[in-house]
């Protein structure tokens, strides 16, 4: 019964974590698409949005189901306050799944988020420069540019603070010695991940003018 409860907790946690990561990645890519193609957000059809939502939830569910089928497993972590995939296992079969998670749940999304928001900053700065040249105004870095840079730094910073500590703990466990990871050290990164679920709606919502 305890193992079943741990598996349910681990499954729900992994589905929630993966979907949160991929939804935030989808938001950043959508913002990149809007800026890149010079379109309005309203031009994205509801059907496209439904497809993205469906793909994210289905993929998250499939990935979370894999440990239940024998490729890795769900075990108590840290101070035994929760369950997650067994990233402390020394079996290469288990570690291969952890490496897969590091790739699809941190490395690739982080690259997509950084690329998207860095492109937005570049595009905004170039647009403002062209406008200044057209109007023959030689002003300093404008307020809209500063606001854009601040928003991007806030969004990317929240992403990094939320997920990078957990990724580093997992990376250390599968590439170096598990002995350096104390129960408390293993638990703290998961706290950041769970806290991000509370902060993301406010940070991402308030960064949208329409929401405010």
Residue pairs with C-beta under 8 A, 6 or more apart in sequence:
6 74
6 75
6 76
6 83
7 68
7 74
7 83
9 74
9 82
9 83
10 64
10 67
10 74
10 75
10 82
10 83
10 84
10 85
11 64
11 65
11 67
11 68
11 74
13 82
13 83
13 84
14 60
14 63
14 64
14 67
14 84
14 85
15 57
15 60
15 61
15 64
16 197
17 105
17 193
18 59
18 60
18 63
18 64
18 105
19 56
19 57
19 60
20 196
20 197
20 200
21 105
21 106
21 109
21 163
22 56
22 59
22 60
22 109
23 56
24 109
24 113
24 159
24 200
24 204
25 109
25 112
25 113
26 52
26 56
27 204
28 112
28 113
28 116
28 117
28 155
29 112
29 116
30 41
30 44
31 116
31 117
31 120
32 115
32 116
32 117
32 119
32 120
33 39
34 40
34 41
34 44
35 119
35 120
35 123
35 124
36 119
36 123
41 210
63 101
63 104
66 72
66 97
67 73
67 74
67 85
67 86
67 97
68 74
71 93
71 94
71 96
71 97
72 85
72 86
72 89
72 93
72 94
72 97
72 98
73 85
73 86
73 94
74 83
74 84
74 85
74 86
75 83
75 84
75 85
75 86
75 88
76 82
76 83
77 83
77 84
77 186
77 187
77 190
78 183
78 184
78 185
78 186
78 187
78 188
78 190
79 183
79 184
79 187
80 183
81 187
82 187
82 190
84 190
85 97
85 98
85 101
86 94
87 94
87 95
87 98
87 169
87 170
87 173
87 174
88 173
88 178
88 181
89 95
90 178
95 174
98 170
98 173
98 174
99 174
101 170
102 167
102 170
102 171
102 174
106 163
106 164
106 167
110 159
110 160
110 163
110 164
113 155
113 156
113 159
114 156
117 152
117 155
117 156
118 152
120 148
120 152
121 148
121 149
121 152
124 144
124 145
124 148
125 145
128 142
128 144
128 145
132 138
132 139
151 207
154 203
154 207
155 203
155 204
155 207
158 196
158 199
158 200
158 203
161 192
161 196
162 192
162 193
162 195
162 196
162 199
163 192
163 193
163 196
165 188
165 189
165 192
166 189
166 190
166 192
166 193
168 189
169 181
169 185
169 186
169 189
172 180
172 181
173 181
205 211
206 212
